[in-house]
């Protein structure tokens, strides 16, 4: 039941005071009056908790009670809702989530890893207690894609959901594209600018995007979350020559998370792809995120915006708090947990599409014929083959674009070439977005 005339403040405990936590405090301080009018009551932080009490976070924390043991927040009568911003799939975040939902305390989180791995269990607890589990900030930062999928597109059968789900990777790829620099150099710059973590593995290896895709797939198709079924490849092996070659061919390279449900099961993949220049994703630059959903009545929906940072992510957190204040909950994954269906994992080898293959090979006669023979024997039809001198002295680059065909044929091509002394490095495969 919606409660638009609530007057008592919604009392919030904020756990985690990093970039996003500080942003939540600043947002509530800056837009507090407007938020109160929209929520039907003031939203007030009454308690905070983090690992380091003495760290300077750039905001005044003196108005709020500091709590060392965050687990006590689940049972405090003077806390109406807990916001978790500490991260991590397991550990303290998961413990706190379970405690809150078990005792009937609404829970707001930005923790995509926890949801991807434990979302079903947490949704079940929320459902049993008739309380809110909200996570708009977990996917695509300030873009209201969770609300858009769960509510705005609820009447549609979604055929496919895909997009650019990691701002760090998109910043690296688009900077390489614009400036012609190599991956390692741009990654180092991204770390210096704060776009990439000191250990960037979760981002550049596609794990972060896979967490988000797992959540989107469940919302889109009414299926159980299955992170382990996401085939994940990151961007660390994309080189400047790939980007230059893609540009010549009329494409841009983006790390794309894609989920598609069909008769053979659920297909989920995070993979660098060649995106045609006439597709909206080709023009999503820098640290922006974008999500595309294709519905049978609404057509193509396109969500774009800032996918990270204190302001956008805090905006999503506070939007969830407004929903809690209004008693607007709904099922966490758009339908009761019992209605979510388990899905077989679709065989990617049967997917039809074009691909880009790049080889670094010995500069000697017969190499192109060897590659051509392997593609022929695997049933791959070549649309174009380009050989260019490499910047290194120890080989040349060969790039192939295939005609549309089954992906298993591309895989067989690589298997046939495995162990060849003509190849100087592991081949790179990127599929082409249709």
Secondary structure by P-SEA (a helix, b strand, c coil): cccccccccbbbbbccccaaaaaaaaaaaaaaaaaaaaacbbbbbcbbbccccccccccccccbbbbcccccccccccccbbbbcccccccaaaaaaaaaaaabbbbbbccaaaaaacaaaaaaaaaaaccccccccccccccaaaaaaaccccccccccccccccaaaaaaaaaaaaccccaaaaaaaaaaaccccccccccccaaaaaaaaaaaaaaacccccccccccccccccccaaaaaaaaaacbbbbbbbbbbbccccbbbbbcccccccccccccccccbbbbbbbbccccbbbbbccccccaaaaaaaaaaaaaaaacccccccccccccbbbbcccccccccccbbbbbbcccccaaaaaaaaaaaaacccccbbbbbbcccccbbbbbbbbccccaaaaaaaaaaacccccccccbbbbbbcc
